[in-house]
């Protein structure tokens, strides 16, 4: 079965995790697609990678959430 994927963030693009109080900049390093076509983004912070849905990421830093 073929899907048209809605890729919101490009590989190599910098994003922010919306729930991160420090608002560290992360790099999109990969995509994961489930059988139903749901896309998760692998993002890296230093040498650690994690997977998130598009709704958990933002191109813009949220200055209201920062702890500093």
N, C-alpha and C positions, 0 to 999 in steps of 0.2 A: 504494500500500500504506500502511495506517495503522499507527502504533505508539503504544503507551502509554508515554510517556517517564517515566523515574524521575528526577525533578529533585531532587537532594539539597540544592542551595544555591540560595537565592532571589536574584533581582536586588536589588541594594542591600545584600546581606548582607556582613559583613566576614569574611574567612577568612585563614588563614596557609598558606604553602607549606611542606609538611613537611620539605623538604630545605634550606630557607633558614636558614643559620646565624644570621642577624640577626633572624629571625622578624618581619619587617615585616608590618604589617597591610595587607591588600589588599581591594579592593572588587570584588564580582562585578558585571560590567557587561554581560554577554551570554552567550548559549548558541550553540553550534554543534552541529548534529546531522548525522551521516554517514548514508549510505544504509542502513546496517545498524542504525540507531537508537542508535549510540553517541553519548553527549553529552560535549562538552567545554565547559568554562567559561572565558569570557574574564574575567580579573581585572586590575585596574589598580593600579599602584603609582606614585603621582604622575601623570605624563602618559604613562607607558608601559603598554601592555596586552600580555598574554600569554595563551596558551590552555593549560589543564591538564585532565587527567581528575580525576574526583571523588576517586580514591585518592591523588592528589598534594596534596590540600587538607585542611584541618582547621579546625573552628570554634575550637579551643583552641590557644593558644600553647604550644609545647613548650619549657619553661624549661630542660630538660636539654640542648638542642642549641645554645643561645645561646653566643656567643663572648665575651660581656661578663661 
